[in-house]
Amino acid sequence: MSALSRVLPSGSESASSSPDLHNMAVKRRGLKPDRRGRIRRSGAKLRLAVAISACGAVIGTVLFFCAVVNEARSYAESRAWNHVSTLSAAFEEQARANLEMVASAIQFLKPQFAEHGTSVSLIDWRTYLPALASSSTTVQIAFVGSDGKLLASSLTQDPPPIDLSDREHIRVQLEGRPGLYVGKPVIGRISRQWTIQITDRVEGSDGKLAGIIVFSLSPDSLTTLQRSINLGKSGSLMLVGTDGVIRTSFANWQKTDVALVGTTYPNLQALTGGQLAGQRRVHDPLNGSQTFFRWRKVGDYPLLVLSGIAEPEVYAAVNRAAAKLGALCASVLALLLSLSWVLAREIARRVEREVALYDGSRRLALANDSLRRRHRQLGRTSAALAAERERLQHINVELKTAKEQADEANRLKTAFLMNMSHEFRTPMHAILNYAAFGLKAARGSDEARLERCLTNIQTAGDRLLGMLNALLDLSKLESAWSDLDKERGNLMDVAHSAGVELGSLVEEKALRLRFEAQTSDLEAVFDARRMMQVFVNLFSNAIKFSPKGGTITVTMSDDAMPDGGEAIHCHIEDHGLGIPEDELERVFDKFTQSSKTDTGAGGSGLGLTICREIVRLHGGRIWAAPSANGASIHFIIPRAGPDQIKPTRS
């Protein structure tokens, strides 16, 4: 037997050993025997991922559809509630105004009938009741005798003596019911129209019943809303008595406007729950649908305004939009599922092709691996480019911010120069003008005029010098070139000293400077000279803008710093022009004055800025608060010793 026959058995044995030979050949090519299995398992995972993604898309689309529809329904319900609420409020306002006009007319006519009886002419009622005549609500005005018979009518000069004692609105007055009565709708025996009866007793000087005044009102004239507002197919607007009888009704689903007048509204008590105002979604027995209802009482009258709109009309637009959106979502889902099916088939074909490539030759496998490596490298390159793009965007944002800050600084510099030029130019013009006048007066030996000119020059120079000193002082404070000479002292004593220094200004305007201490401990560690400067600036502003004879109140109390340390709170309030609420922060900026005070009475606009810097260097805070009486300035400084005080941020 040959060597080959010893290695390869014949027949079935040779066939059964062919997989082993194939695996050996695969090993010789450098491939693992289970490589094809792993490729197929990878393909199965990809197909599973596609299936899961498709299911996720279906679920997401359904959830999106439900969320959009629910949001649309909520919006439609909100609009429906607003609609019925607006209608009921407007109807109640018009009905109440008309009824009050009728009540006023009755009060006008009662003494006339009590004194003159039937000699009062009702035919000409429009001449002495013009306001009521312009409303077109009154069909008839009548006067009924104490026996219940008609004595006078605005429709005819000589009305027949009709017995009206069987009418409820007449009977309650004959029985002695006091006050105005709003009756049920009836068809008038003279007007032959549906009318709402408003009646009241007329008593003679002896206190006995002299007659009854009757106003017959047209139900559809109590409001004009039905002519100016579209109630819709299912909307309704009703005036119903607390007795359940419908006084007037407007709805497109009823045959006529008087179709329901005089009928009883079914289950009114169940709808309102005994409440005089409210809203509820209930079944409306009149239109047969679930309805958004809003009701409210008409003033002090036993009447309710009912406004409603049925659910089908509220949701009609939502349902149409939901149908269109559902069709669109179904189309999108069909497209996604089709793409998923195509993608799954493509994955299966590629898996089989890759298995065939691995079974073919090692060179193709290596080429495929090389393509994967290049793909990974391209992915890393793409990520690096994305990171670089994000970094460049961040740099661009920083550059834009820096440019905006530079522009703002340039704008502030320009505003500063303009303000400085204006503030320096005004006193300088005064100095030059009065110097010229002084020279002229000196040549003419006019000593009185020369003295006035020199005095004005000195005043303008002092103003200019004060502004320069304020600028230099502010520069030192902002640049931290000014050291504080802090020592423990009584802050109220400093405030008193500032008041004494400004005493002449206080007396000139007959002002009262009142000091109130709401704490027994008024001591703190501070620079007395700088705090004196704060009080002088704040008092000067208060004096300058307070009316003559006013009061300036200085209140000191205990307070606490944000870190919990003890502090003194000082509050200065005047009764002057005050500071608008939108300018409470801006008044502390350089050269800024309140729009209520920049009329020429103000100063350089640096006083509050200097106060803010001094308080900040003491570790405190200053602010302006809204006040209805005038300006209200607060500041707090800590009680801490010098080694514990840290300036706050500006």
Summary of the structure (lengths in Angstrom):
residues: 650
radius of gyration: 47.2
end to end distance: 107.1
largest distance: 157.5
contacts: 1875
relative contact order: 0.06
helix: 55%
strand: 18%
